[in-house]
Each structure stands twice: as structure tokens, then as C-alpha cells.
Amino acid sequence: MYTPVSSRAASAYRQVGVQSGIDGASPHMLIKMLFDGLVQSLNAARGAMQRGEVEEKGRHLGKAVRILEEGLKGGLNPTQGGELVTNLRALYDYCIKCLTLANLRNDIRLVEEVVELIVPVAQSWEQIGAGTNTAPQGKGA
């Protein structure tokens, strides 16, 4: 399939922009980006479910599960986080289970439950970052 040059250039530009954002991001910002991507995928999955777009639903739910499993859960450090890490790991596992069932059963309520569980955690993470933005460069995280 042929893609116009302008479309390929725009895609390359977006990829460079995303990569540049990742390369220059603090560890805290990377987690925020994961939460943002997770919420975006969940909202896109809900929309696809409402429209009856099975393939899109599966794609967005799959992306959300990967963000939870490989990004958020994979980034937990049990030696530094203690009970908090244990609780977050359990939450992420529960969300993964809900999203898997939501995909199998085409149950939008399960996706909405995950949104209700994840958004407060994401907002808390963002608030933590607001308090650390005043730290001098090169220190912290």
C-alpha cells in the first residue's frame, strides 16, 4: 500500500516528537505519560464499544492492558515501595482482569469501573509531581 509523502513525513514528525518527549522526561513524567495514555485508551475503547467497532475496541483494550502490565506494573519497585507497591500491583492486576473480561463480554461497565479506579491514582500521581517540580535540576526522582 502506498502512503503519500506528506503523510509519511507527518507520521515521522509525530514519532520524533513523541521520542523527544520521552527522552527528555523525568521518571515521574514518564509515569504520568503512561497514565495519560491509559486513560486515553480506555476512553477510546468505550467509544468503540458504543459504536460497535469490535476491532477498535480490542486494539484499545489491548493497549490499555499493555500499559498496565508492562508500563505501570512493570515500573513498580517493591524494595522501595513496600505496601504501596503491593496495593498498586493488586489494583493493576484487578484492572487487567476487568479489561480482559470487558473485551470478552463486550461489557462497557467493566471499562468504566477501571476508569473510576485509575483516574484518582493518576490524579494523585500528577499532584505528587506538582510538588516536586520546584526541585533543582539533577536532584530527586
Secondary structure, 3 states (H helix, E strand, C coil): CCCCHHHHHHHHHHHHHHHHHHHCCCHHHHHHHHHHHHHHHHHHHHHHHHHCCHHHHHHHHHHHHHHHHHHHHCCCCHHHHCHHHHHHHHHHHHHHHHHHHHHHHCCHHHHHHHHHHHHHHHHHHHHHHHHHCCCCCCCCC
